[in-house]
């Protein structure tokens, strides 16, 4: 899958056919001697803490960006929560009030960012 000078192509092709395989799962070029290890380490199915089955090589990305149990911070109180609990928590947490430093009115936490435009 790389450009090879025409003068070396035949020797290179013979070498590749003898020593390299294409992974049936990811289409990467893998030395034949490492193919079994590659498949076992990269493509074996593992179970995430959310009970989803996923390839081992994709687990880290899943845990960081797609897992419903990944940790996230509440925008109002900075408490870490599971992503699937965040909306319910922020709905409750954002309904708490805090007095405005400037006008003294109690303002919902979810409205604090917009409040300075209408304050006073």
C-alpha positions in Angstrom: 0.0 0.0 0.0 3.0 2.3 -0.5 4.7 3.7 -3.6 7.7 1.5 -4.5 10.3 2.4 -7.2 9.6 0.4 -10.3 13.1 -1.1 -10.3 12.5 -2.6 -6.8 8.8 -3.6 -7.3 9.2 -7.3 -8.2 11.6 -8.0 -5.2 9.3 -6.0 -2.9 6.2 -7.8 -4.1 7.8 -11.2 -3.5 8.9 -10.1 0.0 5.4 -8.8 0.8 3.6 -11.9 -0.4 5.9 -14.1 1.7 5.9 -12.0 4.9 2.9 -9.7 5.0 -0.8 -10.3 5.4 -3.8 -7.9 5.2 -5.9 -8.0 8.4 -9.4 -9.1 7.5 -10.9 -6.7 10.1 -9.0 -3.4 9.6 -7.2 -3.9 6.3 -3.8 -3.0 7.9 -0.7 -4.6 6.5 0.6 -6.9 9.3 3.7 -9.2 9.3 2.4 -12.8 9.1 4.3 -13.7 12.3 2.3 -11.0 14.2 -1.2 -11.5 12.7 -2.5 -13.8 15.5 -1.3 -11.4 18.2 -2.7 -8.4 16.2 -6.2 -10.0 16.0 -6.2 -11.0 19.7 -5.0 -7.6 20.9 -6.9 -5.3 18.5 -10.0 -7.1 17.3 -11.0 -9.3 20.2 -14.5 -8.4 21.5 -14.5 -7.0 25.1 -17.4 -5.8 27.2 -17.5 -2.2 28.4 -18.8 -1.3 31.8 -22.0 -0.3 30.0 -22.4 -3.9 28.8 -21.8 -3.0 25.2 -19.6 -5.5 23.3 -16.9 -3.7 21.3 -13.5 -4.4 19.7 -10.6 -3.9 22.1 -9.0 -1.3 19.8 -12.2 0.8 19.9 -12.8 0.6 23.6 -10.8 3.7 24.7 -12.6 6.0 22.2 -16.0 4.5 23.2 -15.3 5.1 26.9 -14.2 8.7 26.3 -16.9 9.8 23.9 -19.8 7.4 23.5 -20.3 5.4 26.6 -23.4 6.3 28.5 -21.5 5.7 31.8 -18.5 7.9 30.9 -17.8 10.5 33.6 -18.8 14.1 32.9 -19.0 17.2 35.1 -22.2 19.1 36.0 -21.9 22.6 34.6 -23.4 24.1 37.7 -21.7 22.2 40.6 -18.7 20.4 39.0 -19.7 17.1 40.5 -18.7 14.1 38.3 -21.6 12.1 37.1 -22.3 9.3 34.6 -23.3 10.9 31.2 -26.7 9.1 31.3 -27.5 10.9 34.6 -26.3 14.3 33.6 -29.5 15.8 32.0 -31.7 14.8 35.0 -29.1 16.1 37.5 -28.5 19.4 35.6 -32.3 20.0 35.4 -32.5 19.8 39.1 -29.1 21.5 39.9 -29.7 24.4 37.5 -33.0 25.2 39.2 -31.2 26.2 42.4 -30.8 29.9 43.0 -27.9 32.2 43.9 -28.1 35.9 44.8 -26.7 38.2 42.1 -23.7 40.2 43.4 -24.9 43.4 41.7 -28.7 43.5 42.1 -29.2 41.1 45.0 -32.0 39.2 43.2 -32.1 35.4 43.4 -31.2 34.0 40.0 -31.5 30.4 38.8 -28.0 28.9 38.3 -29.0 28.0 34.7 -29.7 31.7 34.0 -26.6 33.1 35.7 -24.7 33.4 32.4 -27.5 35.5 30.8 -28.4 37.5 33.9 -25.7 40.2 33.5 -27.5 41.4 30.3 -30.7 42.0 32.2 -29.3 42.8 35.6 -30.5 46.0 37.2 
